[in-house]
Amino acid sequence: MHNHSNNKSGLKQAVAFSLTSRGIPFTYYGTEQYYAGGNDPNNRETLWQSMNTDSDLYQMIGKIHAQRKASQVWNYEQVERYVDDNIFAFSRGNFFVALTNGGNDQQRDITYTPFQDGTEVCNIFYPADDCQTVSNGLNIYLTGGETKIYVPKSELHQSLFESAEFTQ
């Protein structure tokens, strides 16, 4: 946030990618609070005085970790499913991630997915409202730079239904 102030959707996309792609996931101290960091002493903002567990980024990170663990993504190779100038989609097992590199709305029909036709899949961020039945792939619509992660409805982690939904 220090070099790209107020680009919250860009930060969310970067965080989602780093937590779901190959490698060991990590979150830098204060990222979940949108801390900007910067030169000393701004690189040590105090978290314990303002830890907001209702922060949309805090909630997003929690949802990703819960589903990542439930899907055991570390057991699966990362498979590139779609790429163009604005959208990147990949999967790890039945964990399908679609990201964009900007803040504009993007829509794509992605036919190369890990899901069989007839499978009902849901976006982990809106598991009650953003579901679709796979038919020749997925129709992906990313609003304002959001990230979507689809998994089969039957594999959704229960905690996704317990916490409040949020706007990315």
Residue pairs with C-beta under 8 A, 6 or more apart in sequence:
1 7
1 11
1 34
1 35
1 36
1 37
2 36
2 37
2 38
2 42
4 10
4 11
5 36
7 103
8 34
8 57
9 103
9 144
9 145
9 146
9 168
10 103
10 145
11 31
11 34
11 57
12 57
12 60
12 145
12 146
12 147
12 168
13 99
13 100
13 101
13 145
13 147
15 27
15 31
15 57
15 60
15 61
15 64
16 60
16 64
16 97
16 99
16 147
16 149
17 88
17 97
17 99
17 147
18 25
18 26
18 27
19 25
19 27
19 61
19 64
19 65
19 68
20 64
20 68
20 73
20 92
20 95
20 97
20 149
21 78
21 90
21 97
22 78
25 65
25 68
27 61
28 37
29 35
29 47
30 37
30 45
30 47
31 57
31 61
32 55
32 57
32 58
32 61
33 47
33 50
33 51
33 52
33 55
33 57
33 58
34 55
34 57
35 45
35 47
36 42
36 45
37 43
37 45
52 58
53 59
54 164
56 166
56 167
56 168
59 163
59 164
59 166
60 125
60 166
60 168
62 159
62 163
63 124
63 125
63 159
63 160
63 163
64 124
64 149
66 157
66 159
66 160
67 95
67 124
67 149
67 151
67 156
67 157
67 160
68 95
69 157
70 155
70 156
70 157
71 92
71 93
71 94
71 95
71 151
71 155
72 93
73 92
73 93
73 95
75 93
76 91
76 92
76 93
76 95
77 92
78 90
78 91
78 92
79 90
79 91
79 92
79 114
80 88
80 89
80 90
81 89
81 90
81 91
81 96
81 110
81 112
81 113
81 114
82 88
82 89
82 98
82 108
82 110
82 112
83 89
84 108
85 101
86 100
86 101
86 102
86 104
86 106
87 98
87 99
87 100
87 106
87 108
87 140
87 142
88 98
88 99
88 100
88 101
89 96
89 97
89 98
89 99
89 108
89 110
89 140
90 96
90 97
91 97
91 113
91 114
93 114
94 114
94 115
94 151
94 152
94 155
95 149
95 151
96 113
96 114
96 115
96 121
96 138
96 149
96 150
96 151
97 147
97 148
97 149
98 108
98 110
98 140
98 142
98 147
98 148
98 149
98 150
99 142
99 147
100 106
100 142
100 145
100 146
100 147
102 145
103 144
103 145
104 144
104 145
105 141
105 142
105 143
105 144
106 140
106 141
106 142
107 139
107 140
107 141
107 142
108 139
108 140
109 136
109 137
109 138
109 139
109 140
110 137
110 138
110 140
111 136
111 137
112 137
113 134
113 137
113 138
115 121
115 134
115 138
115 150
115 152
116 134
117 134
117 135
117 136
118 133
118 134
118 135
119 133
119 134
119 152
120 131
120 132
120 133
120 134
120 152
120 153
120 154
121 131
121 132
121 133
121 134
121 138
121 150
121 151
121 152
121 153
122 128
122 130
122 131
122 150
122 151
122 152
122 153
122 156
123 130
123 131
123 148
123 149
123 150
124 149
124 150
124 151
124 156
124 157
124 160
125 146
125 147
125 148
125 149
125 165
125 166
125 168
126 165
127 153
127 156
127 160
127 161
128 161
128 165
129 165
130 148
131 153
132 138
132 139
138 150
140 148
142 148
144 168
145 168
146 168
147 168
